[in-house]
Amino acid sequence: MATFVLNQPLISLLFMTTLFSRYPASLASTLTEQDNTTTTHLHFYLHDTLSGSNPSAVRVAGLNPNATSLSFGDIVIFDDPLTKEPDLNSTLVGRAQGYYTHVSKEDLTLMMVVNLVFLEGRFTGSTLSVIGRNSVLNKVREFPIVGGTGALRGATGWVLDQTYSVDPRTGDGIFEFDVFLV
């Protein structure tokens, strides 16, 4: 069996690419007539910064702490801003705080655990908890919402993740998130 090794910027880029596909940027709620449930759609962008003096994602554990690349078993912690638009200077709506672990010996698959913390809008002070398998090389990645707090207590649903842009030199990326709450 071969060991799959990637550099930190590439692994972060691929991780973030996995979260969401492109949908209209509305925060609309819709009523599904068939089952009488309400689905709420949230749309925002995650900014994952690995470079510079104040990165939002850092490698914190692994078999070789001095390595410059990530491999099976490595853990990365992140605290990334969430914005309304792809521009980092657009309205800050929240933070994505969590970690991912490189969990496959054979391909680029991560285990992702993240809390989406809302700082603006109708869900201010509320959170969503997302946990799941991140097959980084897929164009669109889907993750289950396993709960929430505040106005989102007991939330269920799913998150779709898609890469908006990535700087191949640094691994810094912008990822488009579409969140569907039931």
C-alpha positions in Angstrom: 0.0 0.0 0.0 1.3 3.4 -0.9 1.2 6.3 1.5 -0.6 9.4 0.1 1.3 12.6 0.9 0.4 16.2 0.0 1.8 19.5 0.9 -0.3 21.6 3.4 -1.6 24.2 1.0 -2.8 21.5 -1.4 -4.5 19.5 1.3 -6.2 22.5 2.7 -7.3 23.6 -0.8 -8.7 20.2 -1.6 -10.4 19.9 1.8 -12.2 23.2 1.4 -13.1 22.4 -2.2 -15.3 19.6 -1.0 -18.0 21.6 0.8 -20.5 23.3 -1.5 -22.0 23.8 -5.1 -23.2 27.0 -6.7 -26.8 28.1 -6.0 -28.4 31.5 -5.9 -27.1 33.7 -3.0 -30.5 34.0 -1.3 -31.3 33.1 2.3 -34.8 32.1 1.2 -37.0 29.6 3.0 -39.3 27.4 0.9 -42.3 25.2 1.8 -42.2 21.8 0.2 -45.8 20.9 -0.6 -45.4 17.1 -0.6 -44.2 16.7 3.0 -45.1 20.0 4.5 -41.6 20.7 5.7 -39.7 24.0 5.5 -36.2 24.0 3.9 -34.0 27.0 4.5 -31.1 27.7 2.1 -28.0 29.7 3.4 -25.3 30.7 1.0 -21.8 32.1 1.9 -18.1 31.8 1.2 -15.3 30.3 3.4 -11.9 31.9 3.2 -9.1 29.4 4.1 -5.7 31.1 4.6 -2.6 29.0 5.0 0.0 31.7 4.1 1.2 34.9 5.8 1.9 35.8 9.4 -1.7 35.1 10.6 -3.0 32.0 8.9 -6.6 30.7 9.6 -5.6 27.0 9.1 -2.5 25.3 10.7 -1.2 21.7 11.0 -1.1 20.8 14.6 -0.3 17.0 14.7 1.2 14.3 12.7 3.8 11.6 12.6 6.6 14.0 11.6 5.9 17.4 13.3 8.7 19.0 11.2 7.3 17.8 7.8 6.3 20.4 5.3 3.7 18.2 3.7 0.6 16.4 5.1 0.1 12.7 5.2 -2.0 10.0 6.7 -2.8 10.9 10.3 -2.1 14.6 10.2 -4.5 17.0 11.8 -5.2 20.6 10.7 -7.1 23.1 12.9 -9.0 26.0 11.2 -10.9 29.2 12.2 -12.0 30.6 8.8 -14.1 33.7 8.1 -17.5 33.2 6.4 -18.5 36.1 4.1 -21.6 37.0 2.0 -19.6 37.4 -1.2 -16.3 35.8 -2.4 -14.4 39.1 -1.5 -12.9 38.7 2.0 -13.8 42.3 2.6 -17.5 41.7 2.1 -19.9 41.3 5.1 -18.6 38.8 7.7 -21.5 36.5 8.5 -19.7 34.0 10.7 -16.7 31.7 11.3 -16.0 28.0 10.4 -14.2 26.5 13.3 -13.0 22.9 13.5 -10.4 20.4 12.2 -9.8 17.8 9.6 -7.7 14.7 9.7 -6.1 12.9 6.7 -7.8 9.5 7.2 -7.0 7.4 4.1 -3.8 5.6 3.2 -4.9 5.2 -0.4 -6.5 8.4 -1.5 -7.1 12.0 -0.5 -10.0 11.6 2.0 -10.4 13.6 5.1 -12.6 13.4 8.2 -14.0 16.9 8.8 -15.5 18.3 12.0 -16.7 21.9 11.8 -19.0 24.3 13.7 -20.5 27.1 11.6 -20.8 30.0 14.0 -23.2 32.8 12.8 -22.3 36.4 13.7 -24.8 38.3 11.5 -28.3 38.0 10.2 -31.3 36.1 11.6 -29.2 33.3 13.1 -26.8 35.5 15.0 -25.4 33.6 18.0 -26.5 30.2 16.6 -24.3 27.4 15.4 -24.5 24.4 13.1 -22.4 21.3 13.6 -21.2 19.4 10.5 -19.2 16.2 10.5 -18.4 13.8 7.7 -16.1 12.2 5.2 -14.5 14.6 2.7 -13.6 13.0 -0.6 -11.5 16.0 -1.6 -11.1 15.2 -5.3 -14.9 15.3 -5.9 -16.2 18.5 -7.6 -19.0 18.9 -5.0 -18.8 17.5 -1.5 -21.8 16.8 0.7 -21.8 16.8 4.5 -24.6 16.1 7.0 -25.6 18.7 9.5 -25.8 16.8 12.8 -27.2 19.5 15.1 -27.2 23.1 16.0 -27.6 25.6 18.9 -29.7 28.7 19.5 -32.2 29.4 16.8 -30.9 26.3 15.0 -31.2 23.9 18.0 -31.9 20.4 16.7 -31.2 21.3 13.0 -30.8 18.7 10.4 -29.9 19.0 6.7 -26.8 19.0 4.5 -24.0 21.2 3.3 -22.7 21.3 -0.3 -19.1 22.6 -0.8 -17.4 23.6 -4.0 -14.1 25.4 -4.7 -14.6 29.0 -5.8 -10.9 29.8 -6.2 -7.5 28.6 -5.0 -4.0 30.1 -5.2 -1.8 27.2 -6.2 1.3 28.9 -4.8 0.0 29.3 -1.3 -3.0 26.9 -1.1 -5.2 29.8 0.1 -8.7 29.2 -1.1 -12.2 30.5 -1.2 -15.0 27.9 -1.0 -18.6 28.4 -1.8 -21.0 26.9 0.8 -24.7 26.1 0.3 -26.4 25.0 3.5 -29.9 23.4 3.4 -31.7 23.2 6.8 -34.8 21.1 7.2 
